[in-house]
């Protein structure tokens, strides 16, 4: 799988999380997910997750950067982005 052909992000209802792929510096790809609640509390996503893909798209740089930091720190795939991996939203 090349970085250009990463699968589209999708909300997975059973795990209550958005699943997505991130390209690494060595042109590999890593699977990751972020929960509906993290998207809601960090980025003001809808509580029901219905806007999860658009919230991810709007905040992709921050979320993907969190995944890459976790990979560099030794996390294995799939990387679960947690609330404390992301910047605190402005008040």
C-alpha positions as a printed Julia matrix, in Angstrom:
91×3 Matrix{Float64}:
   0.0    0.0    0.0
   1.51   3.35  -0.99
   0.81   6.57   0.91
  -1.17   7.83  -2.09
  -3.6    4.94  -1.81
  -4.42   5.06   1.9
  -7.95   3.86   2.64
 -10.52   6.52   3.45
 -11.2    7.09   7.14
 -14.41   5.53   8.39
 -16.4    5.47  11.6
 -16.67   1.98  13.05
 -19.8    1.78  15.19
 -18.9   -1.41  17.04
 -15.68   0.09  18.41
 -17.18   3.61  18.64
 -14.09   4.99  16.91
 -12.87   6.46  13.67
 -10.37   4.21  11.89
  -7.79   5.76   9.57
  -4.27   5.33   8.13
  -1.24   7.61   8.41
   1.87   7.68   6.22
   5.15   7.51   8.12
   8.45   9.2    7.25
   9.74   5.99   5.65
   6.69   5.84   3.34
   5.07   3.02   5.28
   1.53   3.32   6.56
   0.16   2.67  10.02
  -3.41   1.99  11.06
  -4.84   4.13  13.82
  -8.08   5.04  15.52
  -9.52   7.8   17.63
 -12.66   7.4   19.71
 -15.87   9.31  19.2
 -15.52  10.79  22.68
 -12.02  12.14  21.97
 -13.29  13.79  18.79
 -16.2   15.22  20.78
 -14.21  16.6   23.72
 -11.09  17.77  21.86
 -12.66  19.07  18.65
 -16.33  19.68  19.48
 -17.54  16.8   17.34
 -21.14  15.66  17.67
 -21.72  13.41  20.64
 -23.19  10.68  18.43
 -20.11  10.54  16.15
 -22.11  11.32  13.01
 -19.56  13.94  11.97
 -16.45  11.92  12.91
 -15.0   11.8    9.39
 -15.42  15.55   8.83
 -14.01  16.36  12.3
 -11.0   14.19  11.52
 -10.56  15.87   8.12
 -10.66  19.33   9.71
  -8.1   18.33  12.36
  -6.1   15.78  10.4
  -2.72  17.47  10.84
  -3.01  17.43  14.65
  -4.39  13.89  14.83
  -1.9   12.41  12.36
   0.97  14.16  14.18
  -0.18  12.51  17.42
  -0.11   9.11  15.7
   3.41   9.71  14.38
   4.63  10.8   17.85
   3.22   7.59  19.31
   4.91   5.48  16.6
   8.28   7.17  17.21
   7.81   6.5   20.94
   7.35   2.79  20.21
   3.6    2.28  19.85
   2.57  -0.62  17.68
  -0.19  -0.75  15.14
  -3.03  -0.07  15.46
  -2.3    3.17  17.3
  -5.16   4.4   19.48
  -5.05   8.19  19.79
  -5.98   9.17  23.31
  -7.26  12.49  24.6
  -3.94  13.42  26.23
  -2.11  12.83  22.91
  -3.8   15.92  21.49
  -3.53  19.61  22.39
  -6.02  21.02  24.86
  -8.65  23.01  22.95
  -8.78  26.77  23.53
 -11.41  27.93  25.99
